[in-house]
Amino acid sequence: MTANRDIFIKSGIYKKGEINLEQVIASIKLHHNIKEAGSIHTFTGIVRNSSKIGKPVIGMRIDAYKELANKSIQKICSKLKQEKDIIDVKIIHFKGDFELSEDLVHVVVASSHRKEGFDTVSKAVELYKKEIAVWKRENFNDGLSEWIH
């Protein structure tokens, strides 16, 4: 992991452990208009212990078509940054093997006001879940696994 916290981090796909939330927040604070921001909002998606249908999960593997996923993530961020009072948006999605409670994705939004920031975090999550080329393999406690998009 990089020790320098004052680096510009671009939205996209990263290997697990390559960067952390603190670094993403530090990077968003480097935005040239950050002084217009009154809030920074974050969302962190983590591995939960059950699938959507309630099957017990013990871990997960995330894989991505990096070029296509990065293009989609950057398109989402660009679109959201056009909204009123949004200063910056970063979406960082990790790939690799994950255990329960490990971070899978960070969404960070700098906004002039809290309402717009909260709304934009929610929009960003919904958009990346639908639009990016990322697949996950849930590993179940019965030894089976299943790939889902």
C-alpha positions in Angstrom: 0.0 0.0 0.0 1.3 3.5 -0.9 2.5 5.5 2.1 2.0 8.9 0.4 -1.5 10.0 1.2 -1.4 13.1 -1.0 -1.7 11.3 -4.4 -4.4 11.8 -7.0 -6.5 8.6 -7.2 -8.5 8.0 -10.3 -11.8 6.2 -10.1 -11.7 2.6 -11.3 -10.8 -1.0 -10.6 -7.9 -1.7 -8.2 -6.4 -4.8 -6.7 -7.5 -5.6 -3.1 -5.3 -3.7 -0.7 -3.8 -1.4 -3.3 -5.4 1.7 -1.8 -7.7 2.5 1.2 -10.6 4.8 2.0 -8.3 7.3 3.8 -6.3 7.7 0.6 -9.4 8.2 -1.5 -10.7 10.9 0.8 -7.3 12.6 0.8 -7.3 12.5 -3.0 -10.8 14.0 -3.2 -9.5 16.8 -1.0 -7.0 17.7 -3.7 -9.8 18.7 -6.1 -9.3 22.3 -7.2 -12.8 23.3 -6.0 -12.7 21.5 -2.7 -13.2 24.8 -0.8 -16.7 24.9 -2.2 -17.5 21.6 -0.5 -19.3 21.5 2.8 -19.3 17.7 3.1 -17.7 14.5 2.0 -19.9 11.4 2.0 -18.7 7.8 1.8 -20.2 4.4 1.1 -18.2 1.2 1.6 -19.6 -2.1 0.4 -18.3 -5.1 2.2 -18.7 -8.9 2.0 -21.7 -10.1 3.9 -22.3 -13.6 5.3 -25.2 -14.5 3.0 -26.2 -14.4 -0.6 -29.3 -12.5 -1.9 -31.3 -15.7 -1.4 -29.9 -16.3 2.1 -27.3 -19.0 1.4 -24.4 -18.8 3.8 -21.3 -17.2 2.3 -17.8 -17.7 3.6 -15.9 -15.5 1.1 -16.0 -14.0 -2.4 -13.8 -13.5 -5.5 -14.3 -10.3 -7.6 -13.1 -10.2 -11.1 -13.5 -7.5 -13.7 -12.9 -6.6 -17.3 -10.7 -3.7 -16.2 -10.7 -1.5 -19.3 -14.5 -1.7 -19.8 -15.2 -1.4 -16.1 -12.9 1.6 -15.8 -14.6 3.3 -18.7 -18.0 2.7 -17.2 -16.9 3.9 -13.8 -15.4 7.1 -15.2 -18.6 7.7 -17.3 -20.8 7.4 -14.1 -18.5 9.8 -12.1 -18.5 12.3 -15.0 -22.3 12.2 -15.2 -22.7 12.6 -11.5 -20.2 15.5 -11.3 -22.5 17.5 -13.6 -25.2 17.6 -11.0 -25.7 20.8 -9.0 -23.5 21.3 -5.9 -21.4 18.1 -6.6 -17.7 18.9 -6.4 -16.2 15.5 -7.1 -17.2 11.8 -7.2 -14.8 8.8 -6.9 -15.8 5.1 -7.3 -13.1 2.6 -6.3 -13.9 -1.1 -6.9 -11.6 -3.8 -5.8 -10.9 -7.2 -7.3 -9.3 -10.3 -5.8 -10.2 -12.8 -3.0 -12.2 -11.4 -0.1 -13.2 -12.7 3.4 -16.3 -11.7 5.3 -16.4 -7.9 6.2 -13.6 -7.0 3.8 -14.0 -3.8 1.7 -15.2 -4.4 -1.9 -16.0 -0.8 -3.1 -15.7 2.8 -1.9 -17.9 5.6 -3.2 -16.7 9.1 -2.1 -18.6 12.3 -2.9 -17.7 15.8 -2.1 -20.7 18.2 -2.2 -21.6 21.7 -1.3 -24.4 20.5 0.9 -25.2 17.2 2.6 -28.5 16.4 0.9 -27.0 16.5 -2.6 -24.1 14.4 -1.3 -26.2 11.7 0.2 -28.4 11.5 -2.9 -25.4 11.3 -5.2 -23.8 8.5 -3.2 -27.0 6.5 -3.5 -27.2 7.2 -7.3 -23.6 6.2 -7.7 -24.1 2.9 -6.0 -27.2 2.1 -8.1 -25.4 3.0 -11.3 -22.2 1.0 -10.7 -24.2 -2.1 -9.7 -26.0 -2.0 -13.0 -23.4 -0.8 -15.4 -19.9 -1.9 -14.7 -18.3 -5.1 -16.0 -17.6 -6.8 -12.6 -18.4 -10.3 -11.6 -18.4 -11.9 -8.2 -18.1 -15.6 -7.2 -19.7 -16.2 -3.9 -18.1 -19.1 -2.0 -20.6 -21.0 0.2 -20.0 -22.9 3.4 -21.1 -26.2 1.7 -18.0 -26.0 -0.6 -19.9 -24.8 -3.7 -19.6 -21.4 -5.4 -21.5 -19.4 -7.9 -20.5 -16.6 -10.3 -23.0 -13.7 -10.5 -23.0 -10.3 -12.2 
